[in-house]
Amino acid sequence: MNKKFLLVLVLVLPLLVSGCAQQQGARETSKENVTEEKAAGGKEKIPVHPQASEVDVPQKFKQMVPEGVTLRAYDVDASVSDLASWYEDKMSKRGWEKKEGAGYTGKKMSIIVWKKGDRGFGVSIQTKEKQFMEEYAKLFEHNISQTYSGDFTTVKSFLSPES
């Protein structure tokens, strides 16, 4: 009887342990780094790239953004195209509609705007070298990702005034 119990223990215990480890791994990967943003009177959980470090933006740069729009800036060790693809994937999965014609996509800079109801979210991604304000660029070590959230019309007109 002891041998049967030992045999069952030896065969079943590894299965139980590996099943628990897989479930724990699934739980950990489902956690996503997000920030809560005010967007047109509501709050929305906005994804933050896993390689992003938030940078404290000086007030004089925040004042360039329209009233009612929240600006956050991140130093990100990822390419402009990888960041743009990452945001496009995450935002569409959260029910945001990418607004074609509102924004710009290039090798050293991308601007993308999304809409969800009357809420707007935009991201401006650029290489440090592309940043025209040298004083602002000094705040970053890698590429720059700036997010804007608020009323859709305000966010869109700020990020793509000609569209």
Buried (B, 14 or more C-beta within 10 A) or exposed (E): EEEEEEEEEEEEEEEEEEEEEEEEEEEEEEEEEEBEBBBBEEEBEBBBBEBBBEBEBEEEBEEEBEEBBBBBBBBBEBBBBBBBEBBBEBBEEBEBEBBEEBBBEEEBBBBBBBBBEEBBBBBBBBBBEBBEEEEBBEBBEBBBBBBBBBBBEBBBBBBBEEE
